[in-house]
Amino acid sequence: MNSHQKILLVGGTGTLGQLTANLLSQAGYPLHIMTRTPDKHKQLAGPNVYLVKGDLIDPSSLTKACAGMDTVIVMAHSFLGRGKYTSEKVDLDGHKSLIDCAMAAGIKRMIYLSGLGARDYNQIDFWRSKYTIEGYLKKSGIIYTIIRPANFMETHIHLLLGKGILKNRKAMIFGKGENPANFVAAADVAALIKIVLENPSAQNRLIEFGGPDNMSKNEIAKLYGQLANINVKYTHLGQGFLKVLSNIIKPIHPGIARVMAVSVVTDEIDQTYTTSPEQKEFNVPLTSIEDFVRQQVRRENVRT
């Protein structure tokens, strides 16, 4: 491990970013967290942790942010973006600009957070953009590690489902909710990032990374009810309704429209995951869905 290498963390203010920043700063890495609004995130600064102003749609700011860095870790995205921060402008054009600036600055290594849905034929533009950036990075000449995590438990299990159950005893489920899917805890992804950063065998590799369980939204909602000892009222929004609503909302808020479109697709296609050989190689202890839900229920009980 070279704890003296300077790391630029792009997307360090989100859930995964803050977990990753904590792990790396505790390990002694000089860490620069890039954000559009440093003044709003002063609490993230600390020993060996610095905030640097940068914007993925502003190449000049990326040039400044990359200057003097050795490694760039990229996890920023604009899945819900709109206006000048649409997914296309950030997740495609912005990430290409970042790679170009990293090349020009002599960056030695880049760790890029993609996703299990990254395919050139995916029906969702966000995942096609991820796949395109994977290829762009591979051709750049920068030593890379591409991580394709499953959907984060924090967002797709708790924020979009469990939080409403614990607060209102209601489960709002897009689609039938019967299709099993894989989810991974952000803390486990952060642990993988630190491992691959310190492991030369992870260089120029693509690593798919998921959790230990495949579970449907209906099953997850039931689990919340059981562990919180509450009766859950289910509301399912049908695919036809979601398709129509997505088309109506798209001109106003393409990010929310994308959530609905993704829900239609993922309600039908295979969303399960079997541990890849690469994941087994790097051997990160994994959080189960039941343990994660139990943690959320416990936290809610503490707050109330």
Order of alpha helices (4+ residues) and beta strands (2+ residues): beta-alpha-beta-beta-alpha-beta-alpha-beta-alpha-beta-beta-alpha-beta-beta-alpha-beta-beta-alpha-beta-alpha-alpha-alpha-alpha
